[in-house]
Amino acid sequence: MRVVHVATYDAQGGAARGAYRLHRGLCRAGHSSSMLVANKHCEDPTVQALKPETQLFARLAQVLYRASIHWSLLRYRYTRPAGYESFSDDRSWHGTALLAQLPPCDVVNLHWVAGFVDHQKFFRAVPTHTPVVWRLSDLNPLTGGCHYSAVCHKYRTGCEACPQLGSTRKRDLAWQIWQRKKAAYGLVESGQLHLVAQSHWIAEEIGKSKLLGRFPVTVIPNGLDVDTFSPSERDVCRSELGIADESRVVLFVSDLLNNRRKGFSFLLGALKQLESYENLILLSLGTSEDELGTSHRRIHLGRVTDDRLLAMVYIAADLFIIPSL
């Protein structure tokens, strides 16, 4: 079977790492699997980055379209409340270039595609005989732009007056995006698109959605290479990381540690209440570093892209904490 995975990134962030592991797993299982991404970071030849346009007119059209998309969100730069994360348009300045460069395949597997897949252009042009699987790692395909809605559930029936934009207008950008997504998904027969939810929570939200609720859903958690992520000698792993055997190691992992939704601040608050615990170490992975504000030792490894080192980190820990909101 020939499978093409489409993703914005190949190695940056958890969703991208999950997509890449699935791709490599299919390759090991004997399938013809490849990836087409907007931003390539790995050296794997089976992963291809979208090639830039060479024609002057096409490049100019992309620049203008990109500016239009950027301006749509820029209008809310003074009203957006602090503390929220990405807000993604359904449009992409890549336009139809993605479909033009899509390798021949039996199945298209979409992953985290914000800023890469133009919803209307893609679903209008994808061949009706080609099944599409969409692996959802957050709620963005269901919403008018946000990836995590917090306490807002307007996306289930129709976004408007978006709190993440700080908007009070009914026909704001979130409303426009939600309506365009509705039109795009309406171009697809229910049997052509199959949704894969990484959790039962996402599957339940899909079922409540007027946008994607009519499509079949299967819950498939992220997969791991069990030859890499397998039990090993803890003392050896700790020695490699410079951690004493008698230490009590608490592990926290996030691509962005200062992402409020990941709850790192709550973990720091808990650690401050454990000042009397001896030999307690916080082992953390992520792209930014906050001060602990406690007497506990901290080992911060930054962003780890090597799976063998990542497995070693998990083995070295006594406790993994995920205080996510």
N, C-alpha and C positions, 0 to 999 in steps of 0.2 A: 504494500500500500504506500502511495506517495502522499506525504503530509507536509504542508507548508505552515509553519508557525509565524504569525504576524504579531509583532510587539514593538512598543516604542523603544525599549531598552533590552539588551541581552544579559546584562550582569549588574545593573544598578538598581538596588532595591529588592525587597522580598518577592514581589510579583514577577519581576524579570528573572530572578534566580530560579523560581519555581518553574517558569516557562522553559528555561534553558535545561533544567534537569529532566523535564519531561521529554524534551527534544532528544537529549543524549540517551535517555532510556529507550526511546523508540528506535534509535539507531542501533543500540546494543541488541534489541529484540529482532533485528533483521529488516526493519522497515526503511524505506527511503524517506528520511526526514531532513528538512532544512528550515532555516529561519531567515525571515526578511525583517530587518529592524531599521528604525530611523537613526539610532545611535548605537554604534558598535564599539565595544570595549575589549572583547576577548580576541584571541588569535585563531579561533576555530574557523577553518575554511568552509565549514558547512553553515556558517552564519554570514549572511550577506547584508551589507548596509545599502539602503536605497541610494541609487546613483543620482547625482544632481542633474538637473536639466542642462542641456548644452545649447539649445536654441535660445537666441536672445529674446524673442517675443515671449516664449514660455517662461523664461526666468523673470522677465518683467511682470508678467501676469501673476507669478507666484509672490513677488515682492509686494505688489499692490493688495493681493488677497490676504497676505500675512498681516499687512498694516491694518486692513479693515477688521480682521479678527482681534488683533491686539487692541485697537481703539475701542471695540465693543466692551471689553473688560476695563480698560483704562478709565472709562467714564465713572467707574465706581471706586476709584482709588482713595477718595476722601470719605466715602461712606462705609467701606468694608470694616467691620469690627476686627479688633486684634484677636489673635488666638486661633483663627481658622487657617486651614491649609489650602491646598490647591483647589482651584475652581477652573474647570476645563470646558472649552467650547466643543460643540459637536463637529465643527468644521475644522479642516486642516489645510494649510497652505500647500501641502504636497498634492492635493487635488486627486486627479486620476493617475498620477505617476505610479502610485503603489500598484494598482491593478495592471498597469502596462508592464511592470517589472516582476509580477508574480510568476514564479516558475510553474510549469505544468504540474498538476496535482490531482489527487482523488478527493482530498479533504483540505479545506482551509481552516486552521485553528487560530482564532483570534485570542489574544491575551489582554494585557493592559495596553490599550492602544490610544490613550488620550494624546491629542496633538498630532497623531500620526494618521489615523483613519478618518477620512471625511465621511460621516455616516450616510448622507444622502447619495453622494457620488459612489460610494462603495456598494451599498445595497441595491442601487439602481443598475449597476453595471456587472456585478458578480454573476456569472452564468447560473441559470436556474438549475442546471443538472449537477452543479458542484455543491455538495453539502458543506455547511459552515457550522463549526463548533466554536462557541464563545465561552472561554473560561473566565469567570468573574471573580476577581480578587477584592473588589470593593463595590460600592453602590453606584458609581458614576454612570454606567449604562442605563440605570433606571431613573436618573435625576436630571434636573435642569442645569447641572454643572458641578455640584459639589460631589466629593468622593465619600464623605461621611457626613450624614445629615444632622448629627447630634440629636436634639429633641424634636426637630421638624420632620413631619411626615407628609408634607404637601405633595412630594414626588409620587406618592401612590396614586393620586388622582389627577394631578396637574399642578406644576410649579407656578408660583406667582409671588410678588412681594417678598423676595428671597431674603431671609435674615442674614445669610452669609454675604450678601451684597450690601446689606444695610439699606435695602430698598423697601419703599412703601407703595410703589407703583405695581398695579396688577400685570400690565404687559411689559415687564422688565426683561432683562437679558435671560434670566432663568426661564421665564415663560416662553420666550422665543426659542431657546434651545430645546425645551421639553416638547414644544409643538413640532419642531423640525425632526426630532427623534421619532415622534409619533408617525410623522409622514414617511420617514425612512424605513422604520420597521414594518409599516403597512405595505411596503413593496415586497415583503418576503412571505412566502408561503410557510405555514406553520411546520410543515414537514422538512423544510430546507435548513432551518436553524435549530440547533440543539444547544441548550445552555448547560454549562458545567459550573456548579457552585462549590467553592472550596469549603464551605461550612453549611450546616443546617440553617443557621441564621440567614445567610444570604439566600438560600433556597426558599425560605419562608417569605422573605421580602420580595423575591421575584414573583411568587404566587399572589402577592397583594398588589402587584404593579399593573396599571392599565397599559403600560408600554410593552412589557415583555411577558405578562402573565399568561398569554395564550400559547407560549412555546414550551416544549418539553424540557424538564430539568432533571439533571442527575447530580447527586452530591459525590464529589471525588476529592478527598483531601490531597494536599500537596504530597508528592512522592519524594523519596530519598534513595540514594544509592546505599544499600545496606552493607556493601563491602567497605565503604568509607565510613559511614555512620554506624559503627558497631562497638560493642563493649571492648575496652582495652585496659591496660594496667594504669590505674589512676596515679600512682606514684611516679611513673615514667612521664606522664603528661604534665604533672605538676613540676617536675624537675625541669622540663623543657621550658616552662613558663616562668620559672623562678619563684615557685610557690612552695612553702614548707609543708611537709606532710600533715603537721598538726593544725594547720589553718582551717578555718571554717569559711568556705568560699561561696558567696552569693553571686549569681550571674544575671546580668541584664543585657539584652541585645535589642538594638533598634538601628535601622539605617540612619535615622536622624534622632539623636538623643533629645534635642530640644523641641521635638514635636509633642505638643501638649497632650494629644490623644494617646500617646504611648505611656503616659503616667509616670515618667521618671521622677518628677517632683514628689510624688506620693511615696516612692521608694526611699528617697532621701529623707523625707519626714519620718518614715519608720525607722531608718537606721539611726537617726538622732536619738531615738528612744532606747537604743541598744548600746549605749556607751559603755556599760559594764561588761559587755561580752568581749572576752579576750580572743585575740587571733582571728578576728572577723575581717575578711577582705571582700571588697566589692570588685568583681571582675566585670568589666563593661566593654561592649563593642558598639561603635557608631561613629558618625562623621563629625560630631561636635562634642566638646567636653565641658561639663559644668563642675563648679567647685562643690565638693562634698559638704563642707561646713560641719564635719564631724571629725572625731579623732581616728576613725577607722582608716586603714590603708586602702588605697585604690590602685588597681592595675587596669589601665585603659589601653586597649589594643587598636583603637581606631577602626577603620573599615577593613574587614577581613574578607577577601575574595577567594582564598584557597580553601576548598572544602575539607582537606585533611587537617589544616590548622583549626578550622571551625569545629570539627569533630573533637579534636584534642581539647579545645576550650570547654565543650560540654562535658567531656569525661572528667575534667579537672574540678568541676563545680560540685558542691554538695547540694545546692538548691538553685533552681532556675525560677526567677520571679517575672511574671508578666502582668503588671498593674494597669493594663490597657483600659481606656475608657470606652 
